[in-house]
Amino acid sequence: MATEAHAAEGATGYIIHHLTSLRVGEGFWSLHLDTLFFSALLGGLFIWFFKNAAEKATAGVPGLMQNFAEMIIEFVDQQVKDSFHGHSKLIAPLALTIFCWVFLWNFMDMFPVDILPGIAGLMGIEYLRVVPSTDLNATFAMSISVFCLIIFYSIKIKGPIGFAKELMFQPFGPWLTPFNLLLKVVEEIAKPISLALRLFGNLYAGELIFILIALLPWYVQPLLSFPWAVFHILIITLQAFIFMVLTIVYLSMAHEDH
């Protein structure tokens, strides 16, 4: 529910307050401390869970944690087998990390919008943005990391000369090299941009709807927040899945040496 203090600021002030990051620095060199904190915390949670599951794994009757970990690993492994046509020991662990990390980012959107910022306010922290995937800096950081891997494997598998030929001579042959280069550069740059904006846009919109619901009278909120939360579970899972699958596909294309 919207607090009385925020309600007094008006709807616009309340929305802006919830969508403002806790930051230090100015301009390009500013750091969003809340995004960094929650990203590190959720990354640590992911590592802790799978480390515990691996240490407690047994050949006998598996426990709940082992069953859940194996289900996720088998699901991701199947996606890699279906979409990746090269040979690399990195792709499956990378896909697992991306899927789980992005899902945990997105899952933070399921917390009531005033809970964690309210606790932070009691500690003297004015702003707190708890969903990393609603921060464009976080989604772009993830997508640029994938983009760097795409370029790395393109050069590693095809060689510098083969990669240069792909940039200059496809799809219309050597006679249209400038046009080929322009198309290829746009195609490559579009990959991280589309990855980042798709994840950011969907989660930003979902968070905004939760904030708008929080502005309604308290007796109306459960009627809208519960159905939207149920639907939003599908959204946050789907967005993590899409980011993972596109990463696998892009890296598979980078491994094609013909």
Secondary structure as a PSIPRED ss2 file (coil, helix, strand):
# PSIPRED VFORMAT (PSIPRED V4.0)

   1 M C   1.000  0.000  0.000
   2 A C   1.000  0.000  0.000
   3 T C   1.000  0.000  0.000
   4 E H   0.000  1.000  0.000
   5 A H   0.000  1.000  0.000
   6 H H   0.000  1.000  0.000
   7 A H   0.000  1.000  0.000
   8 A H   0.000  1.000  0.000
   9 E H   0.000  1.000  0.000
  10 G C   1.000  0.000  0.000
  11 A H   0.000  1.000  0.000
  12 T H   0.000  1.000  0.000
  13 G H   0.000  1.000  0.000
  14 Y H   0.000  1.000  0.000
  15 I H   0.000  1.000  0.000
  16 I H   0.000  1.000  0.000
  17 H H   0.000  1.000  0.000
  18 H H   0.000  1.000  0.000
  19 L C   1.000  0.000  0.000
  20 T C   1.000  0.000  0.000
  21 S C   1.000  0.000  0.000
  22 L C   1.000  0.000  0.000
  23 R E   0.000  0.000  1.000
  24 V E   0.000  0.000  1.000
  25 G C   1.000  0.000  0.000
  26 E C   1.000  0.000  0.000
  27 G H   0.000  1.000  0.000
  28 F H   0.000  1.000  0.000
  29 W H   0.000  1.000  0.000
  30 S C   1.000  0.000  0.000
  31 L E   0.000  0.000  1.000
  32 H E   0.000  0.000  1.000
  33 L H   0.000  1.000  0.000
  34 D H   0.000  1.000  0.000
  35 T H   0.000  1.000  0.000
  36 L H   0.000  1.000  0.000
  37 F H   0.000  1.000  0.000
  38 F H   0.000  1.000  0.000
  39 S H   0.000  1.000  0.000
  40 A H   0.000  1.000  0.000
  41 L H   0.000  1.000  0.000
  42 L H   0.000  1.000  0.000
  43 G H   0.000  1.000  0.000
  44 G H   0.000  1.000  0.000
  45 L H   0.000  1.000  0.000
  46 F H   0.000  1.000  0.000
  47 I H   0.000  1.000  0.000
  48 W H   0.000  1.000  0.000
  49 F H   0.000  1.000  0.000
  50 F H   0.000  1.000  0.000
  51 K H   0.000  1.000  0.000
  52 N H   0.000  1.000  0.000
  53 A H   0.000  1.000  0.000
  54 A H   0.000  1.000  0.000
  55 E H   0.000  1.000  0.000
  56 K C   1.000  0.000  0.000
  57 A C   1.000  0.000  0.000
  58 T C   1.000  0.000  0.000
  59 A C   1.000  0.000  0.000
  60 G C   1.000  0.000  0.000
  61 V C   1.000  0.000  0.000
  62 P C   1.000  0.000  0.000
  63 G C   1.000  0.000  0.000
  64 L H   0.000  1.000  0.000
  65 M H   0.000  1.000  0.000
  66 Q H   0.000  1.000  0.000
  67 N H   0.000  1.000  0.000
  68 F H   0.000  1.000  0.000
  69 A H   0.000  1.000  0.000
  70 E H   0.000  1.000  0.000
  71 M H   0.000  1.000  0.000
  72 I H   0.000  1.000  0.000
  73 I H   0.000  1.000  0.000
  74 E H   0.000  1.000  0.000
  75 F H   0.000  1.000  0.000
  76 V H   0.000  1.000  0.000
  77 D H   0.000  1.000  0.000
  78 Q H   0.000  1.000  0.000
  79 Q H   0.000  1.000  0.000
  80 V H   0.000  1.000  0.000
  81 K H   0.000  1.000  0.000
  82 D H   0.000  1.000  0.000
  83 S H   0.000  1.000  0.000
  84 F C   1.000  0.000  0.000
  85 H C   1.000  0.000  0.000
  86 G C   1.000  0.000  0.000
  87 H C   1.000  0.000  0.000
  88 S C   1.000  0.000  0.000
  89 K C   1.000  0.000  0.000
  90 L C   1.000  0.000  0.000
  91 I H   0.000  1.000  0.000
  92 A H   0.000  1.000  0.000
  93 P H   0.000  1.000  0.000
  94 L H   0.000  1.000  0.000
  95 A H   0.000  1.000  0.000
  96 L H   0.000  1.000  0.000
  97 T H   0.000  1.000  0.000
  98 I H   0.000  1.000  0.000
  99 F H   0.000  1.000  0.000
 100 C H   0.000  1.000  0.000
 101 W H   0.000  1.000  0.000
 102 V H   0.000  1.000  0.000
 103 F H   0.000  1.000  0.000
 104 L H   0.000  1.000  0.000
 105 W H   0.000  1.000  0.000
 106 N H   0.000  1.000  0.000
 107 F H   0.000  1.000  0.000
 108 M H   0.000  1.000  0.000
 109 D H   0.000  1.000  0.000
 110 M H   0.000  1.000  0.000
 111 F C   1.000  0.000  0.000
 112 P C   1.000  0.000  0.000
 113 V C   1.000  0.000  0.000
 114 D C   1.000  0.000  0.000
 115 I H   0.000  1.000  0.000
 116 L H   0.000  1.000  0.000
 117 P H   0.000  1.000  0.000
 118 G H   0.000  1.000  0.000
 119 I H   0.000  1.000  0.000
 120 A H   0.000  1.000  0.000
 121 G H   0.000  1.000  0.000
 122 L H   0.000  1.000  0.000
 123 M C   1.000  0.000  0.000
 124 G C   1.000  0.000  0.000
 125 I C   1.000  0.000  0.000
 126 E C   1.000  0.000  0.000
 127 Y C   1.000  0.000  0.000
 128 L C   1.000  0.000  0.000
 129 R C   1.000  0.000  0.000
 130 V C   1.000  0.000  0.000
 131 V C   1.000  0.000  0.000
 132 P H   0.000  1.000  0.000
 133 S H   0.000  1.000  0.000
 134 T H   0.000  1.000  0.000
 135 D C   1.000  0.000  0.000
 136 L H   0.000  1.000  0.000
 137 N H   0.000  1.000  0.000
 138 A H   0.000  1.000  0.000
 139 T H   0.000  1.000  0.000
 140 F H   0.000  1.000  0.000
 141 A H   0.000  1.000  0.000
 142 M H   0.000  1.000  0.000
 143 S H   0.000  1.000  0.000
 144 I H   0.000  1.000  0.000
 145 S H   0.000  1.000  0.000
 146 V H   0.000  1.000  0.000
 147 F H   0.000  1.000  0.000
 148 C H   0.000  1.000  0.000
 149 L H   0.000  1.000  0.000
 150 I H   0.000  1.000  0.000
 151 I H   0.000  1.000  0.000
 152 F H   0.000  1.000  0.000
 153 Y H   0.000  1.000  0.000
 154 S H   0.000  1.000  0.000
 155 I H   0.000  1.000  0.000
 156 K H   0.000  1.000  0.000
 157 I H   0.000  1.000  0.000
 158 K H   0.000  1.000  0.000
 159 G H   0.000  1.000  0.000
 160 P H   0.000  1.000  0.000
 161 I H   0.000  1.000  0.000
 162 G H   0.000  1.000  0.000
 163 F H   0.000  1.000  0.000
 164 A H   0.000  1.000  0.000
 165 K H   0.000  1.000  0.000
 166 E H   0.000  1.000  0.000
 167 L H   0.000  1.000  0.000
 168 M H   0.000  1.000  0.000
 169 F H   0.000  1.000  0.000
 170 Q C   1.000  0.000  0.000
 171 P C   1.000  0.000  0.000
 172 F C   1.000  0.000  0.000
 173 G C   1.000  0.000  0.000
 174 P H   0.000  1.000  0.000
 175 W H   0.000  1.000  0.000
 176 L H   0.000  1.000  0.000
 177 T H   0.000  1.000  0.000
 178 P H   0.000  1.000  0.000
 179 F H   0.000  1.000  0.000
 180 N H   0.000  1.000  0.000
 181 L H   0.000  1.000  0.000
 182 L H   0.000  1.000  0.000
 183 L H   0.000  1.000  0.000
 184 K H   0.000  1.000  0.000
 185 V H   0.000  1.000  0.000
 186 V H   0.000  1.000  0.000
 187 E H   0.000  1.000  0.000
 188 E H   0.000  1.000  0.000
 189 I H   0.000  1.000  0.000
 190 A H   0.000  1.000  0.000
 191 K H   0.000  1.000  0.000
 192 P H   0.000  1.000  0.000
 193 I H   0.000  1.000  0.000
 194 S H   0.000  1.000  0.000
 195 L H   0.000  1.000  0.000
 196 A H   0.000  1.000  0.000
 197 L H   0.000  1.000  0.000
 198 R H   0.000  1.000  0.000
 199 L H   0.000  1.000  0.000
 200 F H   0.000  1.000  0.000
 201 G H   0.000  1.000  0.000
 202 N H   0.000  1.000  0.000
 203 L H   0.000  1.000  0.000
 204 Y H   0.000  1.000  0.000
 205 A H   0.000  1.000  0.000
 206 G H   0.000  1.000  0.000
 207 E H   0.000  1.000  0.000
 208 L H   0.000  1.000  0.000
 209 I H   0.000  1.000  0.000
 210 F H   0.000  1.000  0.000
 211 I H   0.000  1.000  0.000
 212 L H   0.000  1.000  0.000
 213 I H   0.000  1.000  0.000
 214 A H   0.000  1.000  0.000
 215 L C   1.000  0.000  0.000
 216 L C   1.000  0.000  0.000
 217 P C   1.000  0.000  0.000
 218 W C   1.000  0.000  0.000
 219 Y C   1.000  0.000  0.000
 220 V C   1.000  0.000  0.000
 221 Q H   0.000  1.000  0.000
 222 P H   0.000  1.000  0.000
 223 L H   0.000  1.000  0.000
 224 L H   0.000  1.000  0.000
 225 S H   0.000  1.000  0.000
 226 F H   0.000  1.000  0.000
 227 P H   0.000  1.000  0.000
 228 W H   0.000  1.000  0.000
 229 A H   0.000  1.000  0.000
 230 V H   0.000  1.000  0.000
 231 F H   0.000  1.000  0.000
 232 H H   0.000  1.000  0.000
 233 I H   0.000  1.000  0.000
 234 L H   0.000  1.000  0.000
 235 I H   0.000  1.000  0.000
 236 I H   0.000  1.000  0.000
 237 T H   0.000  1.000  0.000
 238 L H   0.000  1.000  0.000
 239 Q H   0.000  1.000  0.000
 240 A H   0.000  1.000  0.000
 241 F H   0.000  1.000  0.000
 242 I H   0.000  1.000  0.000
 243 F H   0.000  1.000  0.000
 244 M H   0.000  1.000  0.000
 245 V H   0.000  1.000  0.000
 246 L H   0.000  1.000  0.000
 247 T H   0.000  1.000  0.000
 248 I H   0.000  1.000  0.000
 249 V H   0.000  1.000  0.000
 250 Y H   0.000  1.000  0.000
 251 L H   0.000  1.000  0.000
 252 S H   0.000  1.000  0.000
 253 M H   0.000  1.000  0.000
 254 A H   0.000  1.000  0.000
 255 H C   1.000  0.000  0.000
 256 E C   1.000  0.000  0.000
 257 D C   1.000  0.000  0.000
 258 H C   1.000  0.000  0.000
